[in-house]
Amino acid sequence: MDPNLEMCEHYIPCLDDFTQALEKAFSTSYFSAGLRCSNRQVWASVLFTRLCTFATSVLSLCPGSKLNPKGLHWDFGSMATLSRNLLECSFIFFYLGIEDVSEQEMNIRLTVMDLHDCHARNQLRQNLVKVKDAGPSIYEDAILDLSNKLKNDTFFRGLPLNDQRSILKGQRSCIYSHKTILNRMGEDASWIRAYYHFLSSHTHSLPLGFSRMAEHCRGHGGENVVDKAYVTFALDFNSKILKKCTAYNANGIFRYSYISRQTF
């Protein structure tokens, strides 16, 4: 049997499953729109919208999909980047919007996020504008205020000292590592980190992503068994992410949505 035809027997069902998972995610978000919500539910909705946006872009890359019915271009490199974005977003979706923690811890999570954001914006400003011409920065005042808020909080002071230092320097946007968040999600952190490493190799054009392209006759955009297998693998995992994130709404977590209509 032709290897490409054999691979289609796996690709088409995975594509259909991913499409159905995305349609359900859109419907869940759409029918939750405009309802009053708590602070945690706002972040769940914002990040769920981001998940749906990434997933829609994934679907548009898939030859034969509803958004790309006549597609002939097999681009796993772009698929890997979007799949990695989807995976990372699912971590933060759980961390900010789903996990039920104390109000104090939730406030610290948001403060750490705000501090990282201010550091990033201030650094971007310094890189884009000559410091001598930039004038006073509102971000520097915000960094000082947010840092003092953290230093005076008992929960923050209970974190490991190395974590406190890196957070205060703006090096971390979460109080926990991806591994810890995955464990709190009940996921197999070791396997998912391996998958994340595989996606990252293609995202950043590391040797694992390109060194054997010619040998495997892949990476040129034409239809081939290896890229089709990689795309199928990513679709299967992306479906699992969407289904799990959508299932959280069983507890009514999505009470507001930025998605106003389905796009396909």
FISETOR-548912 format. One record per residue (C-alpha): residue number from 1; x, y, z; residue in one letter. Coordinates in nm, 3 decimals. Layout:
BEGIN
+------+---------+---------+---------+------+
! resi !      xx !      yy !      zz ! resn !
+------+---------+---------+---------+------+
!  NUM !       X !       Y !       Z !    A !
...
+------+---------+---------+---------+------+
//
This chain:
BEGIN
+------+---------+---------+---------+------+
! resi !      xx !      yy !      zz ! resn !
+------+---------+---------+---------+------+
!    1 !   0.000 !   0.000 !   0.000 !    M !
!    2 !   0.119 !   0.353 !  -0.081 !    D !
!    3 !   0.265 !   0.497 !   0.247 !    P !
!    4 !   0.096 !   0.833 !   0.177 !    N !
!    5 !  -0.243 !   0.668 !   0.135 !    L !
!    6 !  -0.184 !   0.463 !   0.448 !    E !
!    7 !  -0.099 !   0.779 !   0.641 !    M !
!    8 !  -0.424 !   0.939 !   0.518 !    C !
!    9 !  -0.611 !   0.668 !   0.707 !    E !
!   10 !  -0.472 !   0.825 !   1.023 !    H !
!   11 !  -0.466 !   1.191 !   0.915 !    Y !
!   12 !  -0.831 !   1.226 !   0.809 !    I !
!   13 !  -0.982 !   1.089 !   1.135 !    P !
!   14 !  -0.748 !   1.307 !   1.342 !    C !
!   15 !  -0.838 !   1.612 !   1.133 !    L !
!   16 !  -1.211 !   1.539 !   1.176 !    D !
!   17 !  -1.168 !   1.491 !   1.553 !    D !
!   18 !  -0.974 !   1.817 !   1.585 !    F !
!   19 !  -1.236 !   2.004 !   1.381 !    T !
!   20 !  -1.516 !   1.872 !   1.601 !    Q !
!   21 !  -1.324 !   1.962 !   1.917 !    A !
!   22 !  -1.273 !   2.317 !   1.789 !    L !
!   23 !  -1.638 !   2.354 !   1.688 !    E !
!   24 !  -1.743 !   2.247 !   2.037 !    K !
!   25 !  -1.495 !   2.491 !   2.191 !    A !
!   26 !  -1.639 !   2.774 !   1.982 !    F !
!   27 !  -1.995 !   2.680 !   2.077 !    S !
!   28 !  -1.906 !   2.664 !   2.445 !    T !
!   29 !  -1.745 !   3.007 !   2.433 !    S !
!   30 !  -2.018 !   3.158 !   2.216 !    Y !
!   31 !  -2.305 !   3.054 !   2.442 !    F !
!   32 !  -2.124 !   3.184 !   2.751 !    S !
!   33 !  -2.075 !   3.533 !   2.609 !    A !
!   34 !  -2.189 !   3.844 !   2.790 !    G !
!   35 !  -2.256 !   3.692 !   3.133 !    L !
!   36 !  -2.129 !   3.846 !   3.455 !    R !
!   37 !  -1.818 !   3.681 !   3.594 !    C !
!   38 !  -1.551 !   3.678 !   3.861 !    S !
!   39 !  -1.191 !   3.786 !   3.811 !    N !
!   40 !  -1.076 !   3.426 !   3.763 !    R !
!   41 !  -1.352 !   3.363 !   3.508 !    Q !
!   42 !  -1.243 !   3.668 !   3.310 !    V !
!   43 !  -0.893 !   3.524 !   3.270 !    W !
!   44 !  -1.034 !   3.182 !   3.185 !    A !
!   45 !  -1.239 !   3.342 !   2.908 !    S !
!   46 !  -0.956 !   3.556 !   2.774 !    V !
!   47 !  -0.719 !   3.260 !   2.756 !    L !
!   48 !  -0.984 !   3.025 !   2.618 !    F !
!   49 !  -1.041 !   3.275 !   2.338 !    T !
!   50 !  -0.666 !   3.269 !   2.274 !    R !
!   51 !  -0.674 !   2.888 !   2.263 !    L !
!   52 !  -0.953 !   2.896 !   2.005 !    C !
!   53 !  -0.765 !   3.150 !   1.794 !    T !
!   54 !  -0.449 !   2.937 !   1.787 !    F !
!   55 !  -0.654 !   2.626 !   1.708 !    A !
!   56 !  -0.831 !   2.803 !   1.420 !    T !
!   57 !  -0.492 !   2.895 !   1.272 !    S !
!   58 !  -0.383 !   2.531 !   1.309 !    V !
!   59 !  -0.692 !   2.422 !   1.117 !    L !
!   60 !  -0.617 !   2.673 !   0.839 !    S !
!   61 !  -0.280 !   2.504 !   0.785 !    L !
!   62 !  -0.431 !   2.158 !   0.741 !    C !
!   63 !  -0.478 !   2.044 !   0.380 !    P !
!   64 !  -0.833 !   1.920 !   0.329 !    G !
!   65 !  -0.974 !   2.103 !   0.630 !    S !
!   66 !  -1.283 !   2.326 !   0.630 !    K !
!   67 !  -1.059 !   2.631 !   0.625 !    L !
!   68 !  -0.815 !   2.491 !   0.367 !    N !
!   69 !  -1.016 !   2.244 !   0.154 !    P !
!   70 !  -0.791 !   2.259 !  -0.153 !    K !
!   71 !  -0.463 !   2.293 !   0.034 !    G !
!   72 !  -0.156 !   2.115 !  -0.100 !    L !
!   73 !   0.107 !   2.271 !   0.128 !    H !
!   74 !   0.237 !   2.059 !   0.419 !    W !
!   75 !   0.411 !   2.294 !   0.664 !    D !
!   76 !   0.481 !   2.118 !   0.992 !    F !
!   77 !   0.724 !   2.391 !   1.101 !    G !
!   78 !   0.441 !   2.645 !   1.127 !    S !
!   79 !   0.211 !   2.378 !   1.271 !    M !
!   80 !   0.470 !   2.306 !   1.542 !    A !
!   81 !   0.492 !   2.675 !   1.637 !    T !
!   82 !   0.114 !   2.710 !   1.669 !    L !
!   83 !   0.085 !   2.379 !   1.854 !    S !
!   84 !   0.347 !   2.493 !   2.101 !    R !
!   85 !   0.156 !   2.819 !   2.150 !    N !
!   86 !  -0.160 !   2.618 !   2.210 !    L !
!   87 !   0.014 !   2.396 !   2.465 !    L !
!   88 !   0.170 !   2.690 !   2.653 !    E !
!   89 !  -0.162 !   2.873 !   2.656 !    C !
!   90 !  -0.330 !   2.568 !   2.813 !    S !
!   91 !  -0.081 !   2.587 !   3.103 !    F !
!   92 !  -0.162 !   2.953 !   3.172 !    I !
!   93 !  -0.535 !   2.891 !   3.115 !    F !
!   94 !  -0.528 !   2.639 !   3.400 !    F !
!   95 !  -0.294 !   2.846 !   3.616 !    Y !
!   96 !  -0.488 !   3.176 !   3.599 !    L !
!   97 !  -0.841 !   3.071 !   3.514 !    G !
!   98 !  -0.915 !   2.720 !   3.632 !    I !
!   99 !  -0.723 !   2.607 !   3.939 !    E !
!  100 !  -0.917 !   2.689 !   4.254 !    D !
!  101 !  -0.673 !   2.854 !   4.496 !    V !
!  102 !  -0.706 !   3.096 !   4.786 !    S !
!  103 !  -0.784 !   3.460 !   4.714 !    E !
!  104 !  -0.443 !   3.555 !   4.854 !    Q !
!  105 !  -0.258 !   3.320 !   4.619 !    E !
!  106 !  -0.469 !   3.430 !   4.323 !    M !
!  107 !  -0.384 !   3.793 !   4.396 !    N !
!  108 !  -0.013 !   3.704 !   4.410 !    I !
!  109 !  -0.037 !   3.517 !   4.079 !    R !
!  110 !  -0.189 !   3.825 !   3.917 !    L !
!  111 !   0.065 !   4.059 !   4.078 !    T !
!  112 !   0.354 !   3.844 !   3.954 !    V !
!  113 !   0.200 !   3.850 !   3.605 !    M !
!  114 !   0.164 !   4.229 !   3.619 !    D !
!  115 !   0.523 !   4.270 !   3.739 !    L !
!  116 !   0.658 !   4.056 !   3.456 !    H !
!  117 !   0.446 !   4.255 !   3.209 !    D !
!  118 !   0.582 !   4.588 !   3.336 !    C !
!  119 !   0.941 !   4.463 !   3.323 !    H !
!  120 !   0.888 !   4.339 !   2.966 !    A !
!  121 !   0.730 !   4.665 !   2.850 !    R !
!  122 !   0.998 !   4.874 !   3.019 !    N !
!  123 !   1.275 !   4.665 !   2.860 !    Q !
!  124 !   1.109 !   4.692 !   2.521 !    L !
!  125 !   1.085 !   5.068 !   2.561 !    R !
!  126 !   1.454 !   5.094 !   2.653 !    Q !
!  127 !   1.554 !   4.884 !   2.352 !    N !
!  128 !   1.343 !   5.084 !   2.108 !    L !
!  129 !   1.409 !   5.435 !   2.241 !    V !
!  130 !   1.741 !   5.586 !   2.341 !    K !
!  131 !   1.731 !   5.604 !   2.719 !    V !
!  132 !   1.850 !   5.967 !   2.727 !    K !
!  133 !   1.560 !   6.064 !   2.500 !    D !
!  134 !   1.299 !   5.841 !   2.661 !    A !
!  135 !   1.216 !   6.047 !   2.968 !    G !
!  136 !   1.055 !   5.907 !   3.286 !    P !
!  137 !   0.891 !   5.565 !   3.253 !    S !
!  138 !   0.555 !   5.490 !   3.412 !    I !
!  139 !   0.662 !   5.125 !   3.417 !    Y !
!  140 !   0.949 !   5.192 !   3.655 !    E !
!  141 !   0.710 !   5.330 !   3.916 !    D !
!  142 !   0.475 !   5.037 !   3.862 !    A !
!  143 !   0.764 !   4.790 !   3.900 !    I !
!  144 !   0.857 !   4.948 !   4.234 !    L !
!  145 !   0.497 !   4.943 !   4.362 !    D !
!  146 !   0.434 !   4.583 !   4.253 !    L !
!  147 !   0.767 !   4.464 !   4.396 !    S !
!  148 !   0.688 !   4.622 !   4.734 !    N !
!  149 !   0.344 !   4.463 !   4.729 !    K !
!  150 !   0.501 !   4.121 !   4.681 !    L !
!  151 !   0.772 !   4.172 !   4.942 !    K !
!  152 !   0.507 !   4.258 !   5.203 !    N !
!  153 !   0.290 !   3.953 !   5.130 !    D !
!  154 !   0.316 !   3.648 !   5.356 !    T !
!  155 !   0.239 !   3.401 !   5.075 !    F !
!  156 !   0.511 !   3.545 !   4.853 !    F !
!  157 !   0.763 !   3.542 !   5.137 !    R !
!  158 !   0.689 !   3.171 !   5.179 !    G !
!  159 !   0.814 !   3.091 !   4.828 !    L !
!  160 !   1.172 !   2.962 !   4.780 !    P !
!  161 !   1.423 !   3.248 !   4.787 !    L !
!  162 !   1.551 !   3.173 !   4.436 !    N !
!  163 !   1.195 !   3.196 !   4.304 !    D !
!  164 !   1.139 !   3.525 !   4.485 !    Q !
!  165 !   1.457 !   3.675 !   4.338 !    R !
!  166 !   1.381 !   3.571 !   3.978 !    S !
!  167 !   1.020 !   3.694 !   4.008 !    I !
!  168 !   1.128 !   4.033 !   4.142 !    L !
!  169 !   1.375 !   4.067 !   3.853 !    K !
!  170 !   1.087 !   4.014 !   3.610 !    G !
!  171 !   1.228 !   3.684 !   3.485 !    Q !
!  172 !   0.915 !   3.480 !   3.557 !    R !
!  173 !   0.549 !   3.541 !   3.485 !    S !
!  174 !   0.427 !   3.253 !   3.704 !    C !
!  175 !   0.513 !   3.154 !   4.059 !    I !
!  176 !   0.541 !   2.790 !   3.946 !    Y !
!  177 !   0.741 !   2.623 !   3.670 !    S !
!  178 !   0.572 !   2.452 !   3.375 !    H !
!  179 !   0.660 !   2.117 !   3.532 !    K !
!  180 !   0.485 !   2.209 !   3.857 !    T !
!  181 !   0.180 !   2.345 !   3.674 !    I !
!  182 !   0.159 !   2.022 !   3.472 !    L !
!  183 !   0.174 !   1.817 !   3.790 !    N !
!  184 !  -0.103 !   2.030 !   3.941 !    R !
!  185 !  -0.304 !   1.967 !   3.623 !    M !
!  186 !  -0.262 !   1.593 !   3.676 !    G !
!  187 !  -0.064 !   1.552 !   3.354 !    E !
!  188 !   0.240 !   1.339 !   3.277 !    D !
!  189 !   0.494 !   1.621 !   3.299 !    A !
!  190 !   0.784 !   1.414 !   3.163 !    S !
!  191 !   0.602 !   1.310 !   2.843 !    W !
!  192 !   0.456 !   1.654 !   2.773 !    I !
!  193 !   0.791 !   1.822 !   2.826 !    R !
!  194 !   0.939 !   1.583 !   2.568 !    A !
!  195 !   0.661 !   1.678 !   2.325 !    Y !
!  196 !   0.723 !   2.046 !   2.404 !    Y !
!  197 !   1.094 !   1.997 !   2.330 !    H !
!  198 !   1.007 !   1.837 !   1.995 !    F !
!  199 !   0.783 !   2.130 !   1.900 !    L !
!  200 !   1.045 !   2.382 !   2.017 !    S !
!  201 !   1.309 !   2.225 !   1.794 !    S !
!  202 !   1.095 !   2.306 !   1.491 !    H !
!  203 !   0.981 !   2.645 !   1.625 !    T !
!  204 !   1.337 !   2.772 !   1.677 !    H !
!  205 !   1.495 !   2.598 !   1.374 !    S !
!  206 !   1.718 !   2.384 !   1.594 !    L !
!  207 !   1.907 !   2.095 !   1.431 !    P !
!  208 !   1.653 !   1.834 !   1.543 !    L !
!  209 !   1.399 !   2.017 !   1.329 !    G !
!  210 !   1.597 !   2.049 !   1.007 !    F !
!  211 !   1.917 !   1.839 !   1.004 !    S !
!  212 !   1.755 !   1.534 !   0.839 !    R !
!  213 !   1.508 !   1.708 !   0.609 !    M !
!  214 !   1.676 !   1.586 !   0.290 !    A !
!  215 !   1.729 !   1.237 !   0.429 !    E !
!  216 !   1.358 !   1.208 !   0.516 !    H !
!  217 !   1.236 !   1.396 !   0.205 !    C !
!  218 !   1.038 !   1.639 !   0.418 !    R !
!  219 !   1.019 !   2.011 !   0.494 !    G !
!  220 !   0.973 !   2.127 !   0.134 !    H !
!  221 !   0.594 !   2.179 !   0.154 !    G !
!  222 !   0.509 !   1.894 !  -0.077 !    G !
!  223 !   0.306 !   1.598 !   0.042 !    E !
!  224 !   0.523 !   1.341 !   0.218 !    N !
!  225 !   0.480 !   1.068 !   0.475 !    V !
!  226 !   0.695 !   1.220 !   0.752 !    V !
!  227 !   0.539 !   1.568 !   0.757 !    D !
!  228 !   0.193 !   1.416 !   0.730 !    K !
!  229 !   0.274 !   1.190 !   1.026 !    A !
!  230 !   0.403 !   1.486 !   1.230 !    Y !
!  231 !   0.093 !   1.694 !   1.147 !    V !
!  232 !  -0.133 !   1.401 !   1.240 !    T !
!  233 !   0.049 !   1.358 !   1.571 !    F !
!  234 !   0.014 !   1.729 !   1.652 !    A !
!  235 !  -0.356 !   1.732 !   1.558 !    L !
!  236 !  -0.423 !   1.437 !   1.786 !    D !
!  237 !  -0.254 !   1.606 !   2.080 !    F !
!  238 !  -0.413 !   1.943 !   2.005 !    N !
!  239 !  -0.755 !   1.776 !   2.011 !    S !
!  240 !  -0.684 !   1.644 !   2.360 !    K !
!  241 !  -0.586 !   1.993 !   2.477 !    I !
!  242 !  -0.902 !   2.153 !   2.337 !    L !
!  243 !  -1.128 !   1.883 !   2.478 !    K !
!  244 !  -0.979 !   1.907 !   2.824 !    K !
!  245 !  -0.992 !   2.286 !   2.832 !    C !
!  246 !  -1.350 !   2.290 !   2.701 !    T !
!  247 !  -1.454 !   2.031 !   2.960 !    A !
!  248 !  -1.364 !   2.270 !   3.241 !    Y !
!  249 !  -1.683 !   2.458 !   3.154 !    N !
!  250 !  -1.881 !   2.178 !   3.317 !    A !
!  251 !  -1.840 !   2.392 !   3.629 !    N !
!  252 !  -1.955 !   2.707 !   3.447 !    G !
!  253 !  -1.613 !   2.866 !   3.448 !    I !
!  254 !  -1.664 !   3.056 !   3.121 !    F !
!  255 !  -1.895 !   3.345 !   3.200 !    R !
!  256 !  -1.772 !   3.594 !   2.945 !    Y !
!  257 !  -1.624 !   3.552 !   2.600 !    S !
!  258 !  -1.454 !   3.765 !   2.337 !    Y !
!  259 !  -1.565 !   3.522 !   2.067 !    I !
!  260 !  -1.881 !   3.660 !   1.904 !    S !
!  261 !  -1.921 !   3.415 !   1.619 !    R !
!  262 !  -1.786 !   3.096 !   1.473 !    Q !
!  263 !  -1.536 !   3.145 !   1.191 !    T !
!  264 !  -1.609 !   2.825 !   1.001 !    F !
+------+---------+---------+---------+------+
//
